[in-house]
């Protein structure tokens, strides 16, 4: 039984690491392109932003390129962690089913 737990732990950990790292790598490539485009449209190091409040009024604002980059990086880290958790859950499920079919786990 210890070898089953050990195998499940190793595979789940590997799934988490690989899922999170691959997601972060792909997202960082996209973020670099987005930041490059934002730098091209920035005026005086500021990116113009705006939107609408809940009561329907329009507002204008600005954000620095560095702050925009930090926000993108934070979102990439959170989404890669979530992606890694889903990958780990899927890997654990497949590992458990595989071990069960091979007769290592008795139900």
C-alpha positions as CSV (number, residue, x, y, z in Angstrom):
1,X,0.0,0.0,0.0
2,X,2.9,2.3,0.7
3,X,4.1,1.9,-2.9
4,X,0.7,2.9,-4.2
5,X,0.7,6.1,-2.1
6,X,4.2,6.8,-3.1
7,X,3.4,6.4,-6.8
8,X,0.2,8.5,-6.5
9,X,2.2,11.2,-4.7
10,X,5.0,11.3,-7.3
11,X,2.6,11.4,-10.2
12,X,0.4,14.0,-8.7
13,X,3.4,16.2,-7.9
14,X,4.7,15.8,-11.4
15,X,1.3,16.6,-12.8
16,X,1.1,19.8,-10.7
17,X,4.6,20.9,-11.6
18,X,4.3,20.2,-15.3
19,X,0.8,21.6,-15.7
20,X,1.7,24.8,-13.8
21,X,5.1,25.4,-15.5
22,X,3.8,24.8,-19.0
23,X,0.8,27.0,-18.4
24,X,3.0,29.8,-17.0
25,X,5.5,29.4,-19.9
26,X,2.8,29.8,-22.6
27,X,1.2,32.7,-20.7
28,X,4.5,34.5,-20.3
29,X,5.0,34.4,-24.1
30,X,1.6,35.9,-24.7
31,X,2.2,38.5,-21.9
32,X,5.5,39.6,-23.6
33,X,3.6,40.3,-26.8
34,X,0.9,42.2,-25.0
35,X,3.4,44.3,-23.1
36,X,5.3,45.1,-26.3
37,X,2.0,46.2,-27.9
38,X,1.1,48.3,-24.8
39,X,4.6,50.0,-24.8
40,X,3.9,50.9,-28.5
41,X,0.6,52.6,-27.6
42,X,1.9,54.2,-24.3
43,X,2.2,57.9,-24.1
44,X,4.8,59.2,-21.6
45,X,5.1,55.7,-20.1
46,X,1.4,55.6,-19.3
47,X,-1.3,53.4,-21.0
48,X,-4.7,55.1,-21.3
49,X,-7.5,53.1,-19.7
50,X,-11.1,53.8,-19.0
51,X,-14.4,52.3,-18.4
52,X,-17.9,52.7,-17.0
53,X,-18.9,52.8,-13.4
54,X,-22.0,50.9,-12.1
55,X,-24.1,54.0,-12.4
56,X,-23.3,54.5,-16.0
57,X,-20.7,57.3,-15.8
58,X,-17.6,57.1,-18.0
59,X,-14.1,57.5,-16.4
60,X,-10.7,57.9,-17.9
61,X,-7.5,56.8,-16.3
62,X,-3.9,55.8,-16.9
63,X,-1.7,53.0,-15.7
64,X,2.1,52.7,-16.1
65,X,3.6,50.0,-18.3
66,X,5.4,48.5,-15.3
67,X,2.2,48.3,-13.2
68,X,0.4,46.7,-16.2
69,X,3.3,44.2,-16.5
70,X,3.0,43.3,-12.8
71,X,-0.8,42.8,-13.1
72,X,-0.3,40.5,-16.1
73,X,2.3,38.5,-14.3
74,X,0.2,38.1,-11.2
75,X,-2.8,36.9,-13.3
76,X,-0.4,34.5,-15.1
77,X,0.8,33.0,-11.8
78,X,-2.7,32.6,-10.5
79,X,-4.0,31.0,-13.6
80,X,-1.0,28.7,-13.9
81,X,-1.5,27.5,-10.3
82,X,-5.2,26.7,-11.1
83,X,-4.2,25.0,-14.3
84,X,-1.6,23.0,-12.4
85,X,-4.1,21.9,-9.8
86,X,-6.5,20.7,-12.5
87,X,-3.7,18.8,-14.2
88,X,-2.6,17.3,-10.9
89,X,-6.2,16.1,-10.2
90,X,-6.4,14.6,-13.7
91,X,-3.0,12.9,-13.3
92,X,-4.0,11.5,-9.9
93,X,-7.2,10.1,-11.4
94,X,-5.5,8.4,-14.3
95,X,-2.8,7.1,-12.0
96,X,-5.3,5.6,-9.6
97,X,-7.3,4.0,-12.4
98,X,-4.1,2.6,-14.0
99,X,-3.0,1.1,-10.6
100,X,-6.5,-0.3,-10.0
101,X,-6.6,-1.9,-13.4
102,X,-3.2,-3.5,-12.9
103,X,-4.4,-5.0,-9.7
104,X,-2.2,-3.0,-7.3
105,X,-5.2,-1.5,-5.5
106,X,-8.0,-3.8,-4.2
107,X,-11.4,-2.3,-4.1
